[in-house]
Amino acid sequence: MRSVRARAAIGATLVVAVALVAAGLAVLLVLRANLIDQADLQAEVAAREVAGQLATDTPYAELDMDDEEDHPVQVTDEEGRVVIVSKDLRAVTGTGTSGVTPVPSASAGASPSSREGDEDDDSADDDSADDDDDGSRPGRGQVSSDDPDFSDGTATVDRTTADYRFAAVEATTPRGVTLTVYAGAPLAAEQEAVNTVRGAMLTGLPLLLVVVAGVTWLVTRRALRPVEGIRREMAAITASEDLARRVPEPGSRDEIAALARTTNETLTVLEASVERQRRFVADASHELRSPIASLRTQLEVAEAHPELLDLPGAVADTVRLQVLAADLLLLARLDAGERPGGATVELGALVREEVSQRTGDRIAVGVEAPEGGAFEVSGSRGQLSRVVGNLLDNAQRHAEGCVAVSVAADGRGVRVEVRDDGAGVPEDERERIFERFVRLDDARSRDDGGAGLGLAIARDVATRHGGTLTVHRAAEGGAAFRLWLPRPA
């Protein structure tokens, strides 16, 4: 049951079994109903034929009941007494009375009209005299046009007992006597047909279920074969830790092929992420090693020769370590999925505040941020201030004599642009500079060029705030970094 193939085969078999059983029951019920309708029709025809003869005052001895074996007949009067039965009828049930012996007054040569005369001699004599005077016979009776009543029962005809379907039809004689004719139709053909169909279903159902289970097992096995290949390859990748390997992609265009493609895409992203993480760790270690080594050297020299202690250099290395550690910690938080806060930040005021605190910059920063402007965005004030500071630091390192920052509305957001008049950024390097630990000027010293994390941090923060950070050519000839952030919804 732990196998998908087994569960699929069992599930399909159960569904087909329930469907076939329901369909089989429906077929049997419809077949039985149709056959019973046919039996009802036969019984009704036989009953109406006898009732028609009684309505024409046919004597009992002359009633035509030739088909007695297939259609046994029993006739009762209004009081439920048996008047006449079929010749070979020995026992009957389901007709309301089980009697098969006519009452004594129903003699062999009697007729329905004469039977009433036996019950009331005076009335019969008067009627006979009237009839003789008129020279005519009594009028014609009638057969009930209502739908007959049907019932199930048994009848013993010539020592053979079988199930029958009885129809009850009322007939009125010319003298006004109401008789009920019960005629039966055998159910042997109906029972035989139903039993035959039921037997065929019970025989074929298990075979069909075995076929369904087998076909489902084989089809599922074939369909899941690529999944097993994907599983084996993933197990091998996990064991070898070689993220450059890929799972096999089947040539079909089904869900399994989509699963394989998605798995390979995930492996590609995972490989790039792991490689980026490895480079980050290596670059971080390299960046940390230099100031630590420099600081250690200065401390060792100072220990041996206190007069040679370069205190400003030690402080500078310590500050550099502190900044680098803060950058690495911020990147770790961003990589961990830290979300910016939902506070409202006015970018114009933030830019003016950031510039006002930069009293030691090499070049004075020109600010174009109107006061009272509606430059509000949603996010973390500390992180956005860090972005503006990093962009200004970058402009200070590359500018020759001009650094400017402007804030303006841009569509549904706010644009902050930092420009300088330096050498600018080559067009083919405008995406690479946002990678971590990237410096375009390899000859620049680490002290002057930084660790190469400022722009990477700025873009990550902008992305997590739902914005963008791009670089273009400034009107002053240098680089123009454009930070765009959306307004609050």
Order of alpha helices (4+ residues) and beta strands (2+ residues): alpha-beta-beta-beta-alpha-alpha-beta-beta-beta-beta-alpha-alpha-alpha-beta-alpha-beta-beta-alpha-beta-beta-alpha-alpha-beta-beta
